């Protein structure tokens, strides 16, 4: 259901090698048009500028992401009303037969329950399919926004490498033994230390919120995401838009 896994990689400034091809030299003979390339020479690049950002923290504070989650959760609640009514009806029939196993209309009730079960299964599949498709579009858009923002920050600051990694966001999460254990067996590179000056998490969040503020489609007004509340019947939906309480937890 929830598949909001944040991939990670982080590192401090490093040295890398590049290969530069030499110029071509034409042959001296008039008949020949062959060229001879110089051997590739390795060039040492020193002083590479690297930056990192905490993906979990960015997704938590990116207002557009919060707003899209809220909209999709509301849509799920609205779409699920009929489904919930059918489930309530099914449970009433089930409980009635449990209390009175010899009900005179037992066969008719059983057939009704079977029909309801099929309706529930079909409707649940339809809702999940639609929400998955819409969530995929939203996730793709959020990625494009983030990639463009990272590109701008990297180009304006001369960063040659920007790495994303998932990590604890709150102080409580930072002290969690479970998260510490996960960081000892990461799925990819996990920085054990990153100097504060190369961490662009806050800068990226500010850039994203400035470039992509959440706007209400009907009123065209800026949405204050701090006032958004999940609907009472809201439940995890497909597509992986909601980060789990533990930012390092994977499905």
C-alpha positions as a printed NumPy array, in Angstrom:
array([[  0.   ,   0.   ,   0.   ],
       [  2.457,   2.647,   1.14 ],
       [  5.583,   2.612,  -0.943],
       [  7.312,   5.861,  -0.042],
       [ 10.868,   4.583,   0.055],
       [ 13.521,   7.252,  -0.1  ],
       [ 16.798,   6.17 ,  -1.68 ],
       [ 20.001,   7.431,  -0.21 ],
       [ 23.576,   8.295,  -0.928],
       [ 25.942,  10.788,   0.707],
       [ 29.62 ,  11.711,   0.722],
       [ 32.07 ,  14.524,   1.522],
       [ 34.374,  16.238,  -1.003],
       [ 36.34 ,  13.706,  -3.014],
       [ 38.87 ,  13.338,  -5.842],
       [ 37.749,  11.9  ,  -9.191],
       [ 39.474,  11.114, -12.487],
       [ 38.447,  12.085, -16.009],
       [ 39.825,  11.066, -19.361],
       [ 40.512,  13.623, -22.05 ],
       [ 41.242,  12.572, -25.625],
       [ 44.113,  14.262, -27.429],
       [ 43.906,  16.086, -30.759],
       [ 43.899,  14.188, -34.027],
       [ 47.027,  14.339, -36.198],
       [ 46.581,  14.023, -40.003],
       [ 48.966,  11.77 , -41.937],
       [ 51.738,  13.449, -43.966],
       [ 50.977,  11.515, -47.189],
       [ 48.594,  13.149, -49.687],
       [ 46.778,   9.893, -50.496],
       [ 45.951,   9.005, -46.915],
       [ 43.152,  10.679, -44.932],
       [ 43.725,   8.643, -41.802],
       [ 43.982,  10.452, -38.486],
       [ 45.874,   9.362, -35.47 ],
       [ 44.452,  10.115, -32.015],
       [ 46.685,  10.762, -29.048],
       [ 46.403,   8.344, -26.174],
       [ 43.893,   9.33 , -23.526],
       [ 45.434,  11.168, -20.625],
       [ 44.034,  10.983, -17.114],
       [ 43.419,  14.33 , -15.466],
       [ 43.133,  14.624, -11.702],
       [ 40.267,  16.856, -10.555],
       [ 40.907,  18.35 ,  -7.106],
       [ 38.519,  20.396,  -4.998],
       [ 35.309,  18.832,  -6.192],
       [ 32.292,  20.504,  -4.566],
       [ 29.777,  18.055,  -3.156],
       [ 26.415,  18.586,  -1.467],
       [ 23.883,  16.326,   0.213],
       [ 20.247,  16.559,   1.281],
       [ 17.937,  14.517,   3.47 ],
       [ 15.152,  13.234,   1.211],
       [ 12.857,  12.408,   4.136],
       [ 13.175,  15.949,   5.496],
       [ 12.555,  17.519,   2.082],
       [  9.411,  15.476,   1.479],
       [  8.139,  16.271,   4.962],
       [  8.515,  20.047,   4.523],
       [  7.702,  20.414,   0.806],
       [  4.301,  22.145,   0.926],
       [  3.237,  21.031,  -2.551],
       [  3.842,  17.391,  -1.61 ],
       [  1.793,  17.793,   1.586],
       [ -1.043,  19.415,  -0.351],
       [ -1.115,  16.7  ,  -3.017],
       [ -1.201,  14.03 ,  -0.289],
       [ -4.12 ,  15.818,   1.338],
       [ -6.04 ,  16.107,  -1.94 ],
       [ -5.53 ,  12.455,  -2.806],
       [ -6.479,  11.327,   0.683],
       [ -9.704,  13.33 ,   0.448],
       [-10.432,  11.759,  -2.911],
       [ -9.911,   8.297,  -1.436],
       [-12.334,   9.076,   1.376],
       [-14.976,  10.332,  -1.062],
       [-14.546,   7.375,  -3.409],
       [-14.752,   4.907,  -0.525],
       [-18.155,   5.992,   0.818],
       [-20.095,   3.441,  -1.223],
       [-17.517,   0.782,  -0.42 ],
       [-17.82 ,   1.431,   3.319],
       [-21.624,   1.25 ,   3.117],
       [-21.426,  -2.139,   1.403],
       [-18.992,  -3.402,   4.029],
       [-21.314,  -2.272,   6.824],
       [-24.222,  -4.055,   5.154],
       [-22.147,  -7.216,   4.746],
       [-21.175,  -7.156,   8.438],
       [-24.796,  -6.69 ,   9.5  ],
       [-25.848,  -9.768,   7.517],
       [-22.904, -11.733,   8.867],
       [-23.636, -10.823,  12.471],
       [-27.327, -11.592,  11.975],
       [-26.57 , -15.111,  10.778],
       [-24.143, -15.632,  13.639],
       [-26.867, -14.748,  16.13 ],
       [-29.496, -16.806,  14.31 ],
       [-27.883, -19.655,  12.327],
       [-31.326, -21.057,  11.482],
       [-32.751, -17.866,  10.032],
       [-35.639, -18.715,   7.652],
       [-34.056, -16.565,   4.906],
       [-30.584, -17.96 ,   5.469],
       [-30.035, -18.922,   1.812],
       [-31.255, -15.585,   0.509],
       [-29.033, -13.713,   2.969],
       [-26.036, -15.869,   2.027],
       [-26.577, -15.049,  -1.659],
       [-26.845, -11.366,  -0.812],
       [-23.585, -11.554,   1.141],
       [-21.869, -13.259,  -1.789],
       [-23.039, -10.526,  -4.162],
       [-21.876,  -7.843,  -1.719],
       [-18.472,  -9.508,  -1.366],
       [-18.021,  -9.412,  -5.143],
       [-19.131,  -5.78 ,  -5.313],
       [-16.735,  -4.855,  -2.521],
       [-13.834,  -6.636,  -4.217],
       [-14.53 ,  -5.021,  -7.603],
       [-14.987,  -1.547,  -6.137],
       [-11.874,  -1.844,  -3.989],
       [ -9.858,  -2.904,  -7.033],
       [-11.239,   0.003,  -9.086],
       [-10.458,   2.563,  -6.365],
       [ -6.939,   1.242,  -5.829],
       [ -6.236,   1.237,  -9.571],
       [ -7.361,   4.845, -10.006],
       [ -5.496,   6.07 ,  -6.93 ],
       [ -2.342,   4.236,  -7.987],
       [ -2.472,   5.868, -11.411],
       [ -3.045,   9.342,  -9.968],
       [ -0.36 ,   8.842,  -7.325],
       [  2.138,   7.799, -10.002],
       [  1.506,  11.043, -11.893],
       [  1.921,  13.091,  -8.7  ],
       [  5.139,  11.301,  -7.748],
       [  6.539,  11.898, -11.234],
       [  5.678,  15.608, -11.016],
       [  7.236,  15.927,  -7.55 ],
       [ 10.415,  14.269,  -8.813],
       [ 10.615,  16.672, -11.772],
       [ 10.166,  19.66 ,  -9.443],
       [ 12.857,  18.395,  -7.09 ],
       [ 15.285,  17.537,  -9.902],
       [ 14.912,  21.001, -11.437],
       [ 15.448,  22.679,  -8.05 ],
       [ 18.547,  20.588,  -7.32 ],
       [ 19.925,  21.402, -10.776],
       [ 19.464,  25.14 , -10.186],
       [ 21.106,  25.024,  -6.759],
       [ 24.004,  22.922,  -8.05 ],
       [ 24.651,  25.189, -11.038],
       [ 24.431,  28.419,  -9.038],
       [ 26.789,  27.108,  -6.329],
       [ 29.206,  25.136,  -8.481],
       [ 28.352,  21.745,  -6.996],
       [ 29.663,  18.902,  -9.138],
       [ 27.842,  16.217,  -7.183],
       [ 24.608,  16.299,  -5.164],
       [ 23.602,  13.174,  -3.258],
       [ 20.277,  12.348,  -1.612],
       [ 19.916,  10.116,   1.426],
       [ 17.141,   9.239,   3.915],
       [ 17.694,   9.983,   7.569],
       [ 15.887,  10.816,  10.775],
       [ 14.193,  14.206,  10.794],
       [ 13.135,  14.776,  14.398],
       [ 15.283,  14.523,  17.52 ],
       [ 13.255,  11.513,  18.654],
       [ 13.936,   9.726,  15.367],
       [ 17.644,  10.509,  15.654],
       [ 17.738,   8.683,  18.985],
       [ 15.783,   5.674,  17.72 ],
       [ 17.774,   2.408,  18.049],
       [ 15.793,   1.035,  15.102],
       [ 16.914,   3.834,  12.785],
       [ 20.486,   3.515,  14.014],
       [ 20.35 ,  -0.185,  13.188],
       [ 19.033,   0.533,   9.684],
       [ 21.854,   3.015,   9.097],
       [ 24.335,   0.233,   9.833],
       [ 22.926,  -1.794,   6.926],
       [ 21.836,   0.78 ,   4.337],
       [ 20.563,  -0.232,   0.862],
       [ 23.037,   2.258,  -0.65 ],
       [ 25.72 ,   4.722,   0.413],
       [ 24.814,   6.302,   3.751],
       [ 26.835,   9.261,   5.047],
       [ 28.047,   8.844,   8.606],
       [ 29.184,  12.456,   8.554],
       [ 28.341,  15.412,   6.353],
       [ 29.613,  18.886,   7.188],
       [ 26.731,  21.331,   7.766],
       [ 27.992,  23.624,   5.017],
       [ 27.43 ,  20.976,   2.314],
       [ 23.912,  20.03 ,   3.488],
       [ 21.424,  21.804,   1.213],
       [ 18.245,  20.262,   2.682],
       [ 16.837,  23.544,   4.022],
       [ 17.89 ,  25.427,   0.902],
       [ 16.168,  22.856,  -1.315],
       [ 12.964,  22.995,   0.745],
       [ 12.912,  26.809,   0.478],
       [ 13.523,  26.673,  -3.276],
       [ 10.741,  24.125,  -3.819],
       [  8.209,  26.003,  -1.704],
       [  9.019,  29.27 ,  -3.461],
       [  8.837,  27.8  ,  -6.972],
       [  5.885,  25.439,  -6.457],
       [  3.525,  26.855,  -3.79 ],
       [  0.302,  24.864,  -3.254],
       [ -2.573,  26.755,  -4.899],
       [ -6.253,  25.891,  -4.45 ],
       [ -7.603,  25.066,  -7.915],
       [-10.996,  26.666,  -7.172],
       [-10.077,  29.827,  -5.27 ],
       [ -6.6  ,  30.228,  -6.79 ],
       [ -5.411,  31.155,  -3.291],
       [ -2.267,  29.959,  -1.546],
       [ -2.972,  26.95 ,   0.683],
       [ -1.677,  26.992,   4.257],
       [ -0.651,  23.346,   4.597],
       [ -0.277,  23.688,   8.364],
       [ -4.076,  23.884,   8.616],
       [ -4.751,  20.766,   6.551],
       [ -6.08 ,  17.811,   8.451],
       [ -6.537,  14.272,   7.245],
       [-10.221,  13.339,   6.896],
       [-11.549,  11.085,   9.703],
       [-11.882,   8.047,   7.451],
       [ -8.553,   8.594,   5.758],
       [ -6.432,   5.508,   5.357],
       [ -3.115,   4.747,   3.66 ],
       [ -3.575,   4.774,  -0.076],
       [ -1.625,   3.171,  -2.907],
       [  1.177,   4.911,  -4.731],
       [  3.472,   5.648,  -1.833],
       [  2.895,   9.332,  -1.273],
       [  2.901,   9.343,   2.517],
       [  6.275,   8.907,   4.225],
       [  6.102,   6.431,   7.106],
       [  6.759,   7.717,  10.664],
       [ 10.199,   6.127,  10.392],
       [ 11.866,   7.806,   7.37 ],
       [ 14.211,   4.853,   6.878],
       [ 11.518,   2.189,   7.022],
       [ 10.897,   0.338,   3.773],
       [  7.822,  -1.769,   2.832]])
